[in-house]
Amino acid sequence: MTETVPVTASRPFNFHLGAGLAVALMVLLLIFDPTALDFAITRHFYVPGQGFVGAHSYWLENVLHDRAKQAVIALVLLVALGFVLSWRVAALRVWRRPLGYVVLAMGLSTAIVTPLKALTQVQCPWSLTEFGGVETHTPLLSPRAPSLKPGLCWPGGHASTGFSLLALFFALRDRHPRAARWALALALGLGAVFSFGRMLQGAHFLSHNVWTLLLDWLICLACYRVLLYRPAPAQ
């Protein structure tokens, strides 16, 4: 039987801790350049003279990348349809705000990727001289080296497709805590699998995907605080 709780007030959540840990990890990534670790991990996925082990994988590109992304897009469209119908269908009325929250949070989580890529112009592993390309690596906040083609690899777009599902955790945590925990596991699991798949293809470093997780977490958390969270009345 599904575990439910009355939605008179939200379940307690420490927003200072939830946001603070994410921001602290971001600061650490900026202070301690993760390049050495990124390169050490990525070298395990690269075969000199042949390329990345997942570069020509049908499963990684067509299934885990294209079909999986389409499935998440279909989910968002279904949720958006539910939000629209909630204005006409009485049974959906109680879910109007959570449905609207999911559409907004997932939309923002994925929408920020393209402008951030264009702003940062970070090169992909497959473009770097160390991995068979022609471009020079520069850390996130360093001036970009002269380039034949600006990079578009930070943050991770496909990782964001998975991690944006964190919105489901926040949408469910007050009404269905058990389902929320499963949603959290799903978001983290899919995000990790999507991230790893793209790393096998040479599309991203590990740090790119960690940044994506942190950004998506903060977006979903902020939207939850504004749209759904109802603090308990003071005793």
C-alpha positions in Angstrom: 0.0 0.0 0.0 1.3 3.5 -0.9 2.5 5.5 2.1 0.8 8.8 2.3 0.8 11.7 4.7 -1.7 14.6 5.0 -0.4 17.7 3.3 -1.2 20.2 6.0 2.5 21.0 6.4 5.6 19.8 4.6 7.9 17.2 6.2 10.9 18.9 7.8 13.8 19.7 5.5 17.0 21.5 6.4 17.4 23.9 3.5 20.6 25.4 4.9 22.2 22.0 4.9 20.8 20.9 1.6 22.0 24.0 -0.2 25.1 24.5 1.8 26.6 21.1 1.1 26.1 21.6 -2.7 27.6 25.1 -2.6 30.5 23.8 -0.5 31.2 21.1 -3.0 31.1 23.6 -5.8 33.6 25.8 -4.0 35.9 22.8 -3.5 35.8 22.0 -7.2 36.8 25.6 -8.0 39.6 25.7 -5.4 41.0 22.3 -6.1 41.3 21.8 -9.8 39.9 18.3 -10.7 41.9 18.1 -14.0 44.4 15.5 -12.7 41.6 13.2 -11.5 39.5 13.7 -14.6 42.4 12.8 -16.8 43.4 9.8 -14.7 39.8 8.4 -14.9 39.3 9.2 -18.6 42.5 7.5 -19.7 40.9 4.2 -18.6 38.3 4.7 -21.4 40.7 5.7 -24.1 42.8 3.4 -26.3 45.6 5.2 -28.2 45.2 4.9 -31.9 41.7 3.6 -31.6 39.8 6.2 -29.6 37.3 5.9 -26.8 35.9 2.5 -26.0 32.3 3.7 -26.4 32.7 5.9 -29.4 31.0 3.5 -31.8 28.6 1.8 -29.4 25.1 1.5 -30.8 23.8 0.8 -27.3 25.4 3.9 -25.7 24.5 6.3 -28.5 21.2 5.1 -29.8 19.6 3.5 -26.7 21.2 5.1 -23.6 21.6 8.5 -25.2 18.9 9.1 -27.8 16.1 6.8 -26.7 16.6 7.5 -23.0 16.5 11.3 -23.6 13.3 10.9 -25.6 11.8 8.9 -22.7 12.5 11.6 -20.2 11.1 14.3 -22.6 8.0 12.1 -23.0 7.7 12.0 -19.2 7.9 15.8 -18.9 5.3 16.2 -21.6 3.0 13.7 -19.8 3.4 15.7 -16.6 2.7 18.9 -18.4 -0.4 17.4 -19.8 -1.5 16.4 -16.3 -0.9 20.0 -15.2 -3.1 21.3 -17.9 -5.8 18.8 -17.3 -5.8 19.6 -13.6 -7.7 22.7 -14.4 -10.5 20.6 -15.8 -10.3 17.2 -14.0 -11.2 17.3 -10.3 -9.1 14.3 -9.4 -6.0 16.0 -10.6 -6.7 19.3 -8.9 -4.9 18.4 -5.7 -1.8 17.5 -7.8 -1.8 20.8 -9.7 1.1 22.5 -7.8 3.3 19.4 -7.7 2.8 18.8 -11.4 3.6 22.4 -12.2 6.6 22.2 -10.0 8.0 19.2 -11.8 7.6 20.8 -15.2 9.3 24.0 -14.0 12.1 22.3 -12.1 12.9 19.8 -14.8 12.6 22.5 -17.5 15.0 24.8 -15.7 17.5 22.0 -14.9 17.8 21.1 -18.6 17.4 24.6 -20.0 20.5 26.0 -18.3 22.8 23.5 -20.0 23.0 25.1 -23.4 23.7 28.7 -22.3 26.3 27.5 -19.8 28.0 25.5 -22.5 28.1 28.5 -24.7 29.4 30.7 -21.9 32.1 28.4 -20.6 33.3 26.9 -23.9 34.9 23.9 -22.1 36.4 21.3 -24.4 35.3 17.7 -24.5 37.8 14.9 -23.8 37.5 13.7 -27.4 38.6 17.1 -28.7 41.9 17.2 -26.6 45.3 16.4 -27.8 45.8 13.9 -25.0 42.9 11.9 -26.4 43.5 12.1 -30.1 42.0 15.5 -30.7 43.6 18.9 -31.5 42.5 21.2 -28.7 44.2 22.3 -25.5 42.6 21.7 -22.2 42.1 24.6 -19.8 40.4 24.5 -16.4 36.9 25.8 -15.9 37.8 29.4 -14.8 41.0 29.8 -16.8 41.2 31.8 -20.0 40.5 29.5 -23.0 43.4 28.5 -25.2 43.2 29.4 -28.9 40.8 27.0 -30.4 39.7 25.8 -33.8 36.2 25.3 -32.4 34.9 26.4 -29.0 34.1 23.5 -26.7 30.5 22.8 -25.6 31.0 20.3 -22.9 30.3 21.9 -19.5 28.0 21.0 -17.8 26.8 17.6 -19.0 23.7 17.8 -21.1 22.8 14.1 -20.9 23.7 13.9 -17.2 21.2 16.7 -16.7 18.5 14.6 -18.4 18.9 12.1 -15.6 19.6 14.3 -12.7 16.6 16.6 -13.5 14.4 13.8 -12.2 15.4 15.0 -8.8 12.3 17.1 -9.2 10.2 13.9 -8.7 11.7 13.4 -5.3 10.7 16.9 -4.1 7.3 16.7 -5.7 6.5 13.4 -3.8 8.3 13.8 -0.5 5.4 15.5 1.4 2.6 13.2 0.1 4.3 9.9 -0.6 7.6 9.7 1.3 8.3 6.1 0.2 7.8 6.9 -3.5 9.9 10.0 -3.0 12.8 7.8 -1.9 12.5 5.6 -4.9 12.3 8.7 -7.1 15.6 10.0 -5.5 17.3 6.7 -6.2 16.0 6.7 -9.8 17.3 10.2 -10.4 20.7 9.6 -9.0 20.9 6.2 -10.6 19.9 7.3 -14.1 22.0 10.4 -13.8 25.0 8.3 -12.9 24.4 5.8 -15.7 23.9 8.6 -18.3 27.1 10.3 -17.0 29.2 7.1 -17.2 27.9 6.3 -20.7 29.0 9.7 -22.0 32.4 9.3 -20.3 32.9 6.1 -22.1 32.3 7.9 -25.3 34.7 10.7 -24.5 32.0 13.4 -24.3 32.6 14.5 -20.6 35.0 14.3 -17.7 33.7 13.2 -14.3 33.8 16.7 -12.9 31.5 17.9 -15.7 28.8 15.5 -14.5 29.4 16.2 -10.8 28.8 19.9 -11.5 25.6 19.0 -13.4 24.3 17.0 -10.4 25.0 20.0 -8.0 23.4 22.5 -10.3 20.3 20.4 -10.8 20.0 19.7 -7.1 20.1 23.4 -6.3 17.5 24.3 -9.0 15.1 21.6 -7.8 15.6 22.5 -4.2 15.0 26.2 -4.8 11.9 25.5 -6.8 10.6 23.2 -4.1 11.2 25.9 -1.4 9.3 28.5 -3.4 6.4 26.4 -4.8 5.7 23.5 -2.6 7.3 23.7 0.8 4.8 24.5 3.6 6.6 25.0 7.0 4.8 23.8 10.1 3.1 26.5 12.1 5.1 27.7 15.1 4.1 26.0 18.3 
